[in-house]
């Protein structure tokens, strides 16, 4: 029944044919069970493990590598190779792919946990009326039409329509569903609001929410998937994960690279068709296989096999740094996504605020004879900790002993005694926690801050107590001093509560409630300076009312008035008639205070080009007041055109919605579907959206957002649906994480460029060797070693480059920005070409000029394949010598080490950012060279990699050929920094290595 909130209780009961005094019969229960189903969230089929594994290999680059591994293995067998040499290359490739697949499977398995944890919010049992008798039944057995009784502490077992109030009021905490900071009062009357959201349905009890006060009966109107909790589950199921910007760039790069590789491989094969019949190959077919093997080597050279592993490692290092900032990353790619975030949709309660209601203002009558007659005090402290000071708002002077002021002393008494809540210290969480209503807990904390009268060392004496004792020390003192005799509970019509207490043969009634209810019942008022009681004149009443309107209006504080009355000795009970002729004590104003660090964090976002949208289930006025109180929105004269309720936004025409989204700062009275809609709308405008949340209601939006950020104190559902969890629930932590995300992306970009230039060098080396017709310069296993070890270690170390000091002063990068483009691509093409030519030069040098080589002529070298058909002064086995290939491989390794130093900065010279600025990089270079020396000089390894030990003269040539890469890049960096680099950049701006496309295309 979708519109139960708009119908009267009798209409709903009639719809389900149920008698409210007897409940459903067994026959009706069976019939309704068949019609509406069970009261459980259905189990969703999980993706089979084998399907998850296969999904990780559904990538073009991965498929090319798999084909290369298989072809390499088949060619090795065709050439008669057996044992380790035949299996080495394909085994290494497959091991890398398996490791990356494992990371992917783990990530996807975590994502499915959110749906499972949603079941934790379903109630276990319910008190149900059936066949005229109440019984406790399992909650899954409920059917629509069941009459259920709920009371304090009950978890609502299904969506239910209120039909009978069994106490003065019923209040429900539905923050997990709506995000409202306070409990909500429920009523019996039908709701006539059009397009009603959850907050408007005040006669509906929602599944999974908790009763905090009162007792009532309700009829079940929705079970299982047809509940508010079921709608959240469906929304999460319908949300598909978006690939991160970097993932999309790498995927585009893979597609682009695959095309280039295919083209070059085919070209090399075609160019050498004339050599297929060379006698050295032993026939046309063997010649074709030989050059096909070169094409495979080219594919291995072009694909940066270590790139996925290096990206994962760099992101993992980033997560460690972010964990120190209290940001726990659940999904590695989300680290990089933070760097290009353009909009942060922040939950108000608990993220921008402390989610701990605190008294911030107290107003009392100073003296009837002094102007101004009303005194105002400011209370510091924004948590449930009994820590804070009380200061005179007019003079800003802190009160040393607040309890020596009579009105403040009686405010503490009334706050302690007219109270049903508890505050306690949790040693595990190292924080103070509440049990009960937030407003009552705020009054308990105020009583602790006021302290006790009697001796001058009170504040310091209280601070000597343990945290457990200190939590409610002053409250317990007043509860021991006064014996409670009778209580008049809060009712909606009176909007107040009273308690009768006895102390030393004196009976006093303390009252608290809404100022508009308490003040008209007061005839006297207490003076703060001497404790005397004077008549409440119309002038003083006007002053108090003015202060109340100031608190509730301009400052949007939640206000309570406190009063007392001397009662006859011996009275044992209170009646409503006693609540008159009261003596007014004071007015307290409380709020859910903003976090102290939020203002600077939001200003940092604005400087960084990131827009912040405050999203909350609270009303518009409260949210706007909070934004003013934060202080980061002072540049806005008002919030017209910037602040919308969900219903206001939905009524806007499409064009106005688009314009509103571009300026929106505050979005209020929202329910889960609105948050998800906001994320989708912003993504359609190509915004990269970070969404924060802590409740079950936030889970669909967290899952849909580019990066979902859950609060550490939030629900398990929200955490499981998120990419990142803030252990301190602090908005400022998000901003610190964004800065870290930007730094990680910059470093990721640097090592991707480094690896690309390396692979360009390898491709140039093999391609030029094939064109020149010289022997194989490098074998596939050597290329694998270079790509994985000698390139992988420095590339990972580049991830430790220090972030730029102005990282949060730049605007967010565009999500469709190519990783390497324009002038930068030209630079790395130049470097890559030099790397390839230097590698070829080392190979040719050994044959033509080395003292240890045959000193052939260039013509003899390029005609090596006809050696066996000609008479020569040298043995043809010289072309199978391992030394020239070793020189080439060593040149490639050393030139890459120098190139790694070039990547300490994109444009800054090594004279400005010296090598020792990143000691991790120097360490990785040293380790790489040690590993390279290991395979050169340790016999089993040298045989495995087809290399030989090098002499000192050969090492000297290697260094001569390698070092110029530093000089070349320094010249290119100089052009980048100079004005001459700009027009070149503009002329080449379309030369994007990674193709651009819209990222949020649906």
N, C-alpha and C positions, 0 to 999 in steps of 0.2 A: 504494500500500500504506500504509494509515493507521496500522497498529499495528506497524510494523517495529521500533520501540523496545522493544516488549514481547516480541519474539521473539528467539530465538538467531540467531547469524550463519548457521548451517547451515540453519535453517528459512527464512530470507529468501532465501538462495541457491537453495534447493530450489523456493521459490515462483516464482522467475524462471527456473528450469531453467538455471542458469549454473554452469560449472566455474570455480572461483576461480583456477585455474592457467592457463586458456586464454581466459577471457572469452566473450563472445557470438560466435556465428558470423554471417556476413553475412545468412543467411536469418533468424536470430532478430532481428537488428537491424531488418530491413525489417518483420518481423511486429510487433515491439514498437512500431515507429514508427507503424504503422497503428492499433494498439490504444490507445496512450497519447498520441500527438501529439508535436509538436516541443517542444524545451526553450527556448521563448521566451514572454515575456509577450505575449499577443495584442494587436494594435493596436486600440485602442478608437476607434470612429467619432466624430469630433469634430462638434460642432454646426455646421451650415452658417452662414456669415456672415450670410446674409439672415435666417435664423431668429433669430440673436442680436439683429439690428437690430430686427426686429418685436417681439421680447420686451420691448424697452425702452419700447414704446408701449402695452403692455398694462397701462394704469393709468387709472382712471376720470377723474381730473382732466385727464390728458393727452388722453384721448378728447374730453372736453368742450371743451378748448381747440382741438383740431383741428376739431371741428364748428363752433365759434365763428368760427375763421379762414375756413373754407369759406363759411359763411353770410354773413359780413361781406363776402367777396369777391363773392358772388353778388348781395347787396343793392346793393353799389357799382355793379356792372354794370347792375342793374335800374334804378338811378337815373341811368344815363347817364354815370357817372364813368369816366374812362380814365386811363392813365398811372400815375404814381407814387402818387397819392392812393388809387387803387383797390387797389394791391398792398401799400401800406405796412404796414397793420395785420396782414394774414395773413402777410406775409413775416417780420415781427419775431417773431410767435408761433412760426412754424415754425423759425426760426433758433434760438430758445431751446430748443425741443424737440430739435432736431438735436444741439446741444451737449451736452445731458444724456444723450442716447442714446449719444453717442461715449464718454462717461465710463463708462457701464454696460457697453458692449461691451469696452472695454479691461480692466475689472475681471474680467469673466467669462472672457476669453481667458487671463489670468494664472492662473486657477484650474485650467485644464486642463494646465498645464505640469507639475504634480506627478506626474501619471501618466507623462508622457514621461521625466522625470528618474529614475523608479524603474528604468528599464532600465539606467542607468549602473552599478547594483550587480550586474549579471549578469556573470559571468566571460566572457572572450573565447575562451579555449582550455582544453583539459583533456588530461591524460596518461591515455590509455585503453588497456586490454588487450582486444584483439579477435583472434580466430583465433590465439591463442598468442603474439602480438607486441604490444609497446607502441608506440603512436604518438601524436603530438600532433594532436588534432582540434578543430575549432571547437566551442565549448560548445553551440551550438544543435543539433548533431548527436547529442548524448547521448540515450539511451533508457533507461528503467528496466531494470535487470539489468546495465548496463555496469559493469565493474570499473575504478575510477579511482584513481590514485595521487596523493597530495597531500603537499606538503612546505612548509617555512618560506616565507612570502610568498605562497603560493597563495591565490587567491580561490576559494572553493568554488563549483563550476559548477552544482550541483543539490542537492536534499536527498538525503543518502546515509547508509547504515547502515555503521558501522565493521565490518570483518571481519578485519583483520590489522594489528598494530602493528609498524612497521619501525624503531622507535627506543624508547628507554626510556619516553618519554611523548609525547603530542600535546596541545598547548594551542591553543585557538582564541579569537580575539577576536570575540565575538558581541554587542558592545555596541549595534550599529546595530539589532539585532533585539530584545534583551531589556533593554538599558540597564544591564547589570551593569558595575561599575566595574573589574573585573579579568578577565583572560582565564580561560577555563574548561578544565579538564582533561577530556579525552575518554577513554572506556574501551570495552571490547568486550562486557561483560556486559549481559544484558537488564535492562530497568527494569520493576519490578513495582509502581510507584506508580499508584494509581487517580487518575483525572482529572489525568494528568500534564500539566504546562505545559512550555514550551520548556526552562526551566532544569533540569527533571527528566530530560529526554531526553539523557542524557550520552553515549549511543552514536550520536547522530545529528549529522551535519555539515550545517548549514543553508546553503542557497544565499545567496551574497552575503557571508558571513562570511569571515574571513581567518585562516589558520594562522600562529601566531606562534612556535611551536617544535615540533620533531619531524617524523616522517614516518610515513605510514600508507596502507593501502588500504581502500577502501570500495566498496559496491555502491549504485548509483543506485536510489532508491525513489520519487522524485517529481520530475517535470519541469514546466516552464512554470507554469501556473496551479495545479498541485497541489503547490506548494512553500509554505514559510512566507512567502516574498516574494510569491507569487501570492495568498495569503490576504489580505495587506495591500492589494494592488491591488484585490481584490474588495471589501474593506471600504470603501476610498475611493470606489469606484464607487457603492456602495450608500448613501453619505452625501449627503443633500440639504442644501444650504445653508439655514440659518435666517435669516430677516430679523432685522435688529437692532431693539432696542426702539424707537428713534426712528423707524426706517423704518415699523414697525408703527403707531406713533402717527400718522405723517404719512399713511399709507394709510387709517387709520380717519378721520382728519380729512378726507381727500379724499372718502370715501364720504359722510360727514356733510354736507360742504359741497355735494356734488353734489345731494343731496336738497333742501337749503335753497335752492340756486340755482334748481333746477327749480321748486320751489314758488313762489318769489318772481317768477320770470319769467312763469309761468302766471298768477299773481295780477295782476301789472301789466297783462298783455295783456287779461285778463277785465275788470278795472276800467275799462279805456279802450275797451271795445267800443262804448259810446255815442258815442265821438268818431271812430269809423271813417268816418262819413259827413260829417264836417266839410268845408265847401267848400275849406278850405286844402289838404286832401290830394288833392283832385281825384278823388274816388270812393272807394267802400267798400274795394276791393282795395288801392288805394294807401294808404289809412288803416291797413288791417290790416298792410301791409308796414312802414309808418312805426313803428307801435308794436311790431312784431316786432323792428325794429332797436333800439328802446329796450331791449327784453328782452335782446337780444344784448349791448348795452352794459352792461347790468346783470350779465350773466354774466362779461364781461371785468373789470368792477369787482370782483366778488366773488372771483374766482380770483386769488390772489397769484402772478402769473406769475414774479416774481423769486425766489420762495421756494426752489425747487430749486437755483438758481444760488447764492443766498446761503448756503444750508446747505452746499453743496459748498465754497464759498470759505472759510467759517468752519472747516470740518473740515480743509481744506488748510493753513490758517494754524496750526491745532493740530498738524498733523503736522510742521511746521517746528520748532515749539517742542519737540516730543517727540524729534525727531532730535538736538537739542542734549543731550537726556537719554540718548542712546544707544539710543533706541527707534525703529526704522525701521518706519513704518506702510506696509503693502502694500495694505490695504483701508480707504478713507476712513471708511466708517460704523463701523469697529471702534473709532475714536477715541472716539466717544460711548458705545459699548457698555461700555468700560472703566469709565465713571462709575457704572454700576449693577451691576457685578460683585459677587456675594455670596460666591462660592467660588473660590479659586485652587488648582487641582490642580498642585502643583509637582513636577517631576522632582527627585530628590535629587542624582544625580551631575552635576556641572558647573554646576548652578543654585544650589542651596543650598551645595554644596561647590565647591572649585576644580577638581576632577577631575585633581588632580596629587598622586599619592601622596607623602607627606612623612614623614620620621622626626620624631617629636615627643618621644620619650623614649629615653634611653640609661641602662642600669643596669650598673654594674661593681662589682668588689670594691675598696673604698677601701683597707682594710688589714686583715690578719688579727688585728691587736692593738687595733684601735680600734672602739668601739661608737658608732653602728651600723656593722656591717661592710660593708654594701652602700650605695654612693653612687648617687644618681639625678640625672640631668641633663635639663633641659628644652631642647629645640631649637626656636627660633623660625623663622618663614618658612613660607609655605604654598604656594609655587609651585616650579617647577623652576629658578628663578633661584638662583645660588650666593650668596644674601644671607640672613643670619640670624645669630643669636647663640646661644651655649650658656651656660646658667646652671645653678647648683647649685639643685636643686628645694627643698632644705631651707632654705637661707639666702636664696634668690632673688638671689644675687650673680652677676653676669655674669663669665664667664671671659675674661680679656684675651687669653691665648694658649692655647687648648685643646690644641694639639699638644704642649705641654710636659707634659701629663698622659699617663702611659705607656699606660694602657688605651685612652684616646681616640685616641692616636697609632696604636696597633695596630688599632683599630677602623677608622680611615681607610685603613690599608694593606690590610686584609682586604676592605673595601668596594670598593676600587679594583681589586684583583687578582682577586677571586672574582666576576667580573662580565663579562657579555657585551653590556651595553647601551651606548648612546651618548647623550650630551646635547650639543646644539649650539644656537647662537643664530641665529634667523631674522631678518635685518635688515628684511625686508618687513613681517612682523607685529610686529616689535619685541618679541619674546618668545623665551624658551628652550623648545626642543622636545625630545621624547624619541624615541629609536628603540630598541625592545625592551620588555622587561617593566617595568611601573610600579614594582614593588618594587626591582628592580635599579637603576633610575634614581634612586629615592629614596636608595639607598645611595651612589651617585655624588655626589649633591648634599650628603649628609652629609659625605663626605670633603672636599668643597670648603669647607664651613662650618668644619670642624675646622682646615683649613689645614696649613701645613708648619712643622716645627721649625727652630730654628737661629738666628734673629735677631729682635730685638724689634719691628722695623718690619713684620713679616709682613702683618698685616691691611691696613695702609695701602698697602703695596707691591702687594698683590693688586688693590686697588681702582684702581690706576693703569693696569691692563691694559685693553685694549679688550674689549668684551663678547664678541667672538668668541674671543679668547685666554683670557678668564677662565672661559668655560663649563666647560672640563675641565683647567685648568692643573695643579691638584694631582693629579688622577687620572693625567695624562700623566707627571708627575714620578715617581710610584710605579711606573708601567709601564716607565719608562726605568731606574729603579733596580733593578728585579727583572726577570729574564728568565724568562718562562713556559716550563716544560719539558714538563709533562704535565697533563692535565685529566681528572678523573673527573666525568662529567656527572651531573646530578640524575636520580634514579630514584624512582618512587613508593614502593618498599619501603623505601629508605634515607631518603628525604625530606631529602637534603643533596647538596651538591656540594663538590669539593675541587680545588685547583690547586697544583701543585708549582712552586716558584720558586727561582731561584738569585741570590744577591747577595754579591759579595766572598768567594767560596769558602765561603759558607754556604748550605745548602739548607733551605728552610722550606716546609711544606705549610699553606696557609690553607684553612679550611673554613667553610661557612655552611650553615644549614638550620633546620629546625623545632627549637625548643628541646627538645621531647620526644625528638628523635633525637640532637642534639648533646650534651646534658648527660650522658646515661648513658655516653657514650664518653669523657668527660673524667675525668682523675685528678688534674689540677693546675689551678690558677687563678692568673692574673696579678694583682698588686696595683697599684693606680692610683698610689699615692703614691711608690713607689720603683722600680717595674718588676720587682720580684722575683717569683719563682714559688713558691707554697706548695701544700701538699697540699690537695686539695678534700675537706674533712671533711664529715661528714653534716650538721653544724650549718650550715656555709656553703652546702652544697647545698640545704638546706631553705629558707634565706634567698632564694637565687636562684629556687627553684621558687615560693616565695610571691610574689616580685616578678613572675614570669612570669604566675601566675594573676591577679594584680591587673591587669596590663597587658591580658591577653587577656579577662578576665572583666568587671570593673567598667568599664574604660575601652575595652573592645572594640577594642584595637589589634591590628594584624597583627604578630606577633612573629617575629623571626629571632634565632638565636644564632650568635655568631662564635667561632672557635677557631683555634689554630695548633699546629704540631708541628715540632720540629727533626728533620730527616731526614739520613741518611748522605750524605756528599759523594760525588757520582758517580752517584747513582740517577737513572735516566732515565725511569722509568714509575711510575705509581701503581696500586695494587690496593686492593680493598675491605678487605683485611687491614690496610692502613696506617692506616685510619680508626679508630684506637683509641689509648688513652693520650694523649688530646689535652689541651692547655692552654686552659682557658676564658678568652676575652677579655672578652666582654660580651654583653648582651642589648639589642636595639634594638626599639622599638615604633613602628609607622608607621600612618598613616591617611590617608584622603582628607579633608582638613581643611575645616571649614565656613568660608564667607567671613566676614570680620570684620564686615561691615555687615548681615549677614542678620538678626541678633537684633533690631536696632532696626526693621528693615523689617517683620518679622513682628509686632512689638508695635504698629507703626502700623496694620497690617491689623486687628488685634484691636480697636484703638480705633475704627477706621472701620467696624466691624461686618462685616468680611470674614473668612471662615474659610479657613484654609490647611490643605490635605491634602497630606502628603508621599507621593508615589507613586514606587515604585522596584522594580526587578527584584531587588534585593539581599534578603538574609534579614531577618527581623523584628528580631532582636537588634541588628544593625548599624544599622538605621534608627532604632530607639528610642534607641540610644546617641547617634546624631548629634543627634537632637532634644534630648536632655538637654545635649549639649555646646554646642548653639546658645545655650541659656539662655532662650529665649523661652517655653518650656513649663514653667518652674519652678513655676507655680501648680498643675500636675497632680501628684498624689502618685505615681500610676503610670499606665500606658497601658492597663490592662484596660478593655475595652469601647470603647476608642478606637483600638486597633491591630488590624488584621486582615490575614492573608495572603489572597490571592485565593481559594484553595481553602476556607479557613475561611468567608469571606464567602458563597461560592456555596452552602455547605451550610446556611446559615441559612434558616429559614422566612420567607415573604414579609413578615410583620408585623415580625419581628426585623430583617430587612434594612432596612426603612423606618426603624426606630429607629436602627439602626447608622449609616445614612447621615447622620442628623441630628447625630451626635456624632463621626463618624470623623475621625481626625487623621493616621493612618498607614495606608497600603495597600501591602503588600509582596508579593514573588514574583509580580509581574504580568507578563503578556504583552500584546501589542497589543489583543486582543479584550477583555481586562479593562479597559483604559484607556477604550476606547470605551463599554463597558457602564457604567462609573462615570459618565462624562459624561451618558449618556442617563438613568440613574437619578436623578441630581441635577437634570437638566432637568425630569423628570417631577414633581419636588417644587417646581417653579417657581423653582429657583435659576438665576442667571445665572453660567455657568461659564467661567472662563479656564483653559486647559490649557497647560502648558509642555512642551517636548520638543525633542530634538535628533536622534534617530535615525530611521531608516526606520520602526522599529516604532511611533513616535509619530504618524506621518502621519494614520492614520484618526481618532484621537482629536482631533488638532489641527483637522482638517477639521470634525468633528462639534461641537466646542465652540463656545460663543457667540463666544469670541475665542481663537484658537489663537496661541500665542506660541512662536516657534522661537528657538533659540540661534544667534548669529552664527557660532559655530564648528561648528554642526551640519551635517547632510547637506542637499544641495540639495532632496531630496524633502520633508523637514520644512519647510524655508523656503517652498517653493512651496505647501504645504498650509496654511500659517499666514496669519494676518491681520497679525501684527506680528513683527518680528525684533529681538532684543536684541543689539546689536553687541558688548556687553561681557559677555554671558552671565550677567548679574547679577540675582538676585532683587530686590534693592533698586531696580533700574531699573523693575521692574513696578509697585512701589508708587508711585514718582514718576509713572509714566505714568497710574496710576489717579487720582491727584490732578489731573493735567492733564486727564484725561477728564471728571472731575466739573466742573471749571471750564469746560470747553468746553460741556458740556451746559447749565450754568446760563446761559451767554451765548447759546447757541442758543435756549434757552427764552425769553430776554428779547427776541431779535429776532423770534422767531415771534409773540410777543404783540404786539410793535410793529407787525408787518405785518398781523396780524389786526385790530387796532384801526383801522389805516389803511383796510383793505378794508371794515370795518363802516361807516366814515364815507362811503366812496364809494357803498356800497349804499343807505345812508340818504339820501344826496344825490339819487340818481336816483329812488329809490322815492317820496320826499316830493315831488319835482318832478312826477312822474307823477300823484300823488294830487291835488296842488294844481292841476294843469292848466297849469303855466307852460311856457315853451319849454325845449328841451333845455339843461340846465345845462352838461354836459360831453359832448364827442363821444368815441367810442371811442379814437381815436388819442391824445387828451389823457390818458385813463385809462391807456393803455399806458405813456406817458411817465412818469406819476406812479408806477405800479407798478414799473417796471423801473429807472428812474434815480433819481428823487427819493426813493423808498422804499428801493431796493436799496443805495445807497451808505451811508446812515447805518446800515441794518440790518447790513451787513458790518462797519462800524466798531464796532458794539456788541459784536462778537466779540472786541474788544480790551479789554473791561472787565477790570479786575484781579480775580483770584480772591479769594474770601473767605479770611481767615486761618485760619478753622476748617473749611476744606473737607474735611479728613480726620478731623474729629471727629464728623461726622454719620453716621448709619447709611445704607447704600445705599438709594437710592430704589427703590420697587417698580416692576417693569417694566410693570405695568398702570396706573401713575399717569398721569392725564390731564395733558397739557401745560398746559392752561388749564381750571380748574374752579372751581365754587363762587363765593366772594366775589371771587376774582380775575377770573372771567368777568364778573361784574356790573360790576367796576371798568372793564374794557376796553369793555364795552357802553356804559357812561356816556360814556367818552371818545369812542368811535366815534360815538355819537349826536350829541355836541357837534360833532365834526369835520364830520359831514354837515350839521347845521343851520347851522354857521358858513359852510360853502360855499354853501348855499342863500341865506343872509342876504346874502353878498357879491353874489350874482347879482341878488337883488331890490333891494338898495340902489342899484345902478347905474341901474335903470329908474325907481325912485321918488324918489331923493334926490340923485343925482350931478349936479354942475354940468355935466358933459359929457354927461349922459344926457337922455332926453326928459321926465323927471319925470312919469310917468304915475300914474294912480291904481291901486290894487291890483286893482280890478275890471277895468280896461282890460288889465292884465297877464295875468290868468287867462283873459280872453276874447280872447287874441291871435289864435286860429285863425279868428275871425269878422271880423277887421279888414278884409278885402277886401270884405265885404258891408255894412260900415257906413261912414257919413261920419265922418272923424276929423280932428282938428287936426294930426295928425302923419302921417308917411309910414309905411306898413306895413313898409318895408324896415328900420325900426329894430329889428325882431325878428330880423333877420339880422346885426345888428352884432356884431363879434367882441369888443368891450370887456367886456360882462357875463360872457361865457364865460371871458375872460382873468382877470377879477377872481376868479371862482369858482375857477379852476385855481390861481391864485397863493395864494389863501387856503388851499386844500387843501395846497399845497406848504409854505407857511410854518408852518401849524399842525402839519404832520408834523415839521418841524424842531424845534419846541418839544417835541413829543411824544417825539422821539428823546432829548432831554435827560432827560425823565421816566424813560426806561428805563436810565439809568446804574445804577439799583438798583431792586429790586422794591418795597422798603418804605422805604428810607432817603431822607430829604429832600435836596433839592439844596443845602441849607445845610450838610449833613453831608458829602455826596459832591458837591463842586462840579463844574461842567462841565469844568474843566481837568484833572480826574483822568484823563480819556481824551482825549488830544490828537488821536488818530485820528478820534474822533467830531466834534470841532470842525472838523478839516480837511475831513471829508466833508460837513459842513453848509455850509461855505464853498464847496466845489467844487460842491455841488448848486445853491446860489443863483447861482453864476456861470454854470452851464449853463442854469439857468432864465432868467437875464437874457439869455443868448445867443439863446435861441429867441424871446424877446420883442422884442429890438431889432435882430436881423439879418434883413433882409427875406425871403430865400428860406426860412429856417427858420420864420419867423412865419407865412408862407403855408401851409407844410406842416402846421403844428400848429393852424391856424385861430385864431391869437392876434394881439393888437395891443399896441403899447407902452403902458405905464401912466404916468399923471401922478403927481406927488408926492402929491396929495390922495388919489388912489386907493391908493397904497402905504400911506398913513397909515391908511386904513380897514382895509386888509388886516392891518396889525399890531394894530389895536384888536380885530379879530375873532379873531385867532390866539392872542394871548398868554394869554387866560383859561384855555386848556387846562392851563397850568402850575399855576395856582391851583386848578383843579378836581382835578387829580391829587394835589397836595400835601394837599388836604383828605381825599381818599380814602386816601392813604398814612397820614395821621394816624389815621384810623379803623382801618386795618390794624394799626398799632402799638399802639393802645389796647385796653383790655379790651372796649370796646364792639364792636370788630371781630370778636371771637371768636364770640359767639352768632350774629351775622349770618352768619359763615362756616359755622357748623354748620347753620343753617337752609337754607343754599344748597348744602350739600355734595353734593347729588345733581345739581346743575346742571352736569354735565360737558359741556364743549364737545366733547371727544373721547370717544367711547364706550369703555367698558372691556371687556376680554375676556381670557381666559386666553391667555398668549402661547405656551405650549408644548403647546397642544392638538395631538394628532397626528391 
